[in-house]
C-alpha cells in the first residue's frame, strides 16, 4: 500500500474513517463552496456546535480543513473554516493499493487565483 507525498502525514484509515462520517462529508462539502463559521456549519448540518467543533478538530489534524479569519461589520472577527480537500483517490491495480489526497493550498495567492476564476 502506498500513499503520495501529500498524504505522508495522515494514514488511509484516518482519511476513510473521517469520510465515513456523514456530518464530516457535509462540513467538507459546505466549506468547499464558501468559508463558514462553526455556528453556520451547525445550522447547515443540523448538529450541535460542540459536535461541529469535534469534527473540525479531527479534520484540522488530518489537514483536510483550514481556518481563516473573517472580519465582521461590528469590528470584531470570527474564525471560519474552508475545505482543503480537493480530491481523494484510491486505486487497486496489479496487486497494489495506492491512494492519495490532493489538498488545496492555504497560500493567499492561490486563494486569489481561485476567487478570480469564479468571476
WOUR-V795431 format. One record per helix or strand. SS is the DSSP state (a for helix, b for strand). FROM is the first residue (numbers start at 0). LEN is the number of residues. If there is no record, write none. Layout:
ss;from;len
SS;FROM;LEN
SS;FROM;LEN
This chain:
ss;from;len
b;1;2
a;4;3
a;11;8
a;21;12
b;35;1
a;37;8
a;48;13
b;64;7
b;76;7
b;84;9
b;95;8
a;107;11
